[in-house]
Amino acid sequence: MNHVRSDREELHHRRIDLRFYRRADGLYEVEGQLTDTKQHAFRRQLTHEDTPAGEALHDITVTLVIDGDMQVLDASARMRTTPFAVCTGAEQTLAPLKGLRLGAGWNRKVRELLKGAASCTHIAELLGPMATTAFQGLAPERLAALNDPANEALHRARVNSCFAYAEQREVVAQLWPHLSRRD
């Protein structure tokens, strides 16, 4: 079914900004910021005045410090704007992430450790895309290892890991013909 776009009015804007940094000490930081705004004045719960249009309802930054093996060495949050003053207590809820490794099972583990009242929903939401940002940040180092012909285990692990690396597609056929299953 083809839906023709009608005139529309923006009501809410969520911005997520993700960045990856190399630190002077050889470690890395991945930072995620979530900002929510409304285009009209909005009355929050437990307030007596409207929040003006365009003013942040949420402004939350999460930072993970990781090493080259993607292990979380530190995790912190800064909540500049929240719906309730008590929300800032969630800044102290990220300690369970220390020692975990970004990779397979990361999102599941985050949901287990930070679900419900254990933390802030928005902090937990940021942690998934932060992991993929870290992977992209370390891509040059990982690609060097992946391009080494001696790393057969890495090649096999990459096959069928995503759409492009499907065993029947041209990427695998060109990179590792012996792993290709093209018909």
C-alpha positions as CSV (number, residue, x, y, z in Angstrom):
1,M,0.0,0.0,0.0
2,N,1.3,3.4,-0.9
3,H,0.6,6.2,1.5
4,V,0.9,9.7,0.2
5,R,2.4,12.1,2.7
6,S,-0.1,14.7,3.9
7,D,0.7,18.0,5.5
8,R,2.2,17.3,8.9
9,E,3.1,19.1,12.1
10,E,6.1,18.1,14.2
11,L,5.1,17.4,17.8
12,H,8.2,15.8,19.3
13,H,11.9,15.7,18.4
14,R,14.3,13.1,19.8
15,R,18.0,13.6,18.9
16,I,20.5,10.9,19.6
17,D,24.2,11.9,19.1
18,L,26.8,9.2,19.3
19,R,30.6,9.8,19.3
20,F,33.7,7.7,19.7
21,Y,37.0,9.0,21.0
22,R,40.6,7.7,21.4
23,R,42.1,8.9,24.7
24,A,45.7,9.9,25.4
25,D,46.0,6.9,27.8
26,G,45.3,4.4,25.0
27,L,41.7,3.8,26.1
28,Y,38.6,4.8,24.3
29,E,35.3,6.6,25.2
30,V,32.0,6.2,23.5
31,E,29.5,8.9,24.3
32,G,25.8,9.0,23.7
33,Q,23.5,11.9,24.2
34,L,19.7,11.8,24.1
35,T,17.7,15.0,23.9
36,D,13.9,15.3,23.7
37,T,12.1,18.5,22.9
38,K,8.4,19.3,22.0
39,Q,7.4,21.9,19.5
40,H,4.6,23.3,21.7
41,A,4.5,24.2,25.4
42,F,4.0,21.2,27.5
43,R,2.9,20.7,31.1
44,R,4.9,18.0,32.9
45,Q,3.5,16.0,35.7
46,L,4.0,17.6,39.2
47,T,4.6,21.0,37.7
48,H,2.6,24.2,37.8
49,E,4.1,25.8,34.7
50,D,4.5,24.8,31.1
51,T,7.8,23.8,29.7
52,P,8.3,26.2,26.8
53,A,8.4,24.9,23.2
54,G,11.8,23.7,22.2
55,E,13.2,23.4,25.7
56,A,14.6,20.0,26.6
57,L,12.5,17.5,28.4
58,H,15.4,15.0,28.5
59,D,19.0,15.9,28.1
60,I,21.1,12.8,29.1
61,T,24.6,11.8,28.3
62,V,26.1,8.4,28.9
63,T,29.9,7.7,28.6
64,L,31.5,4.3,28.5
65,V,35.3,3.9,28.8
66,I,36.5,0.8,27.0
67,D,39.8,-0.9,26.1
68,G,40.8,-2.2,22.7
69,D,39.1,-5.5,23.5
70,M,35.8,-3.7,24.0
71,Q,35.7,-4.3,27.7
72,V,33.9,-1.7,29.8
73,L,36.3,-0.2,32.3
74,D,34.0,2.6,33.5
75,A,30.4,3.8,32.9
76,S,28.8,7.1,33.8
77,A,25.8,9.2,33.1
78,R,25.0,12.9,33.3
79,M,21.4,13.9,33.4
80,R,21.1,17.7,32.8
81,T,17.3,17.7,32.2
82,T,14.9,15.1,33.5
83,P,11.1,15.0,34.1
84,F,11.6,14.6,37.8
85,A,14.4,15.7,40.1
86,V,14.7,12.1,41.5
87,C,15.6,10.9,38.0
88,T,19.2,12.1,38.4
89,G,19.7,9.3,40.9
90,A,19.9,7.0,37.9
91,E,23.3,8.5,37.1
92,Q,24.7,6.1,39.8
93,T,23.2,2.9,38.3
94,L,25.8,2.0,35.7
95,A,28.3,0.2,37.9
96,P,27.0,-3.3,36.9
97,L,28.3,-2.6,33.3
98,K,31.9,-2.5,34.4
99,G,33.7,-5.6,33.3
100,L,31.2,-6.5,30.5
101,R,32.4,-6.7,26.9
102,L,30.6,-4.9,24.1
103,G,29.6,-7.6,21.6
104,A,27.2,-10.5,21.3
105,G,24.7,-10.5,24.1
106,W,25.4,-6.8,25.1
107,N,21.8,-5.6,24.6
108,R,20.3,-8.6,26.5
109,K,22.7,-8.1,29.4
110,V,22.0,-4.4,29.6
111,R,18.2,-5.1,29.7
112,E,18.7,-7.6,32.5
113,L,21.0,-5.4,34.6
114,L,19.2,-2.0,34.1
115,K,15.5,-3.1,33.6
116,G,12.6,-1.3,35.2
117,A,13.3,0.7,38.4
118,A,17.0,-0.4,38.4
119,S,17.9,2.5,36.1
120,C,16.6,5.0,33.6
121,T,14.9,3.7,30.4
122,H,16.6,6.4,28.3
123,I,20.0,5.4,29.6
124,A,19.4,1.8,28.7
125,E,18.1,2.8,25.3
126,L,21.4,4.6,24.5
127,L,23.6,1.7,25.4
128,G,22.7,-0.4,22.4
129,P,23.6,2.1,19.7
130,M,26.7,3.2,21.8
131,A,28.0,-0.4,21.4
132,T,27.6,-0.3,17.6
133,T,29.3,3.2,17.6
134,A,32.3,1.7,19.4
135,F,32.5,-1.1,16.9
136,Q,32.5,1.5,14.1
137,G,35.1,3.5,16.0
138,L,37.4,0.5,16.2
139,A,36.7,-0.7,12.7
140,P,40.1,0.2,11.2
141,E,41.9,-1.9,13.8
142,R,39.4,-4.8,13.4
143,L,39.5,-4.6,9.6
144,A,43.3,-4.9,9.6
145,A,42.9,-8.2,11.5
146,L,40.0,-9.3,9.3
147,N,42.0,-8.7,6.1
148,D,44.8,-10.8,7.3
149,P,44.6,-14.1,5.3
150,A,45.8,-16.1,8.3
151,N,42.7,-15.1,10.4
152,E,40.4,-17.8,9.0
153,A,38.4,-18.0,12.3
154,L,37.5,-14.3,11.9
155,H,36.5,-14.8,8.3
156,R,34.2,-17.7,9.2
157,A,32.7,-15.7,12.1
158,R,31.9,-12.8,9.8
159,V,30.1,-14.9,7.2
160,N,26.3,-14.6,7.7
161,S,26.8,-11.9,10.4
162,C,24.8,-9.4,8.4
163,F,23.1,-8.9,5.1
164,A,26.3,-7.9,3.1
165,Y,28.3,-10.7,4.6
166,A,25.7,-13.4,3.6
167,E,27.4,-16.5,2.2
168,Q,25.5,-16.2,-1.1
169,R,26.4,-12.5,-1.7
170,E,29.2,-10.9,-3.7
171,V,31.1,-9.5,-0.7
172,V,31.9,-13.0,0.6
173,A,32.5,-14.3,-2.9
174,Q,35.1,-11.6,-3.5
175,L,36.7,-11.6,-0.1
176,W,36.7,-15.3,0.8
177,P,35.6,-17.4,-2.3
178,H,36.2,-20.6,-0.4
179,L,33.4,-19.6,2.1
180,S,30.9,-18.5,-0.6
181,R,27.8,-20.4,-1.3
182,R,26.7,-18.7,-4.5
183,D,24.5,-20.6,-6.9
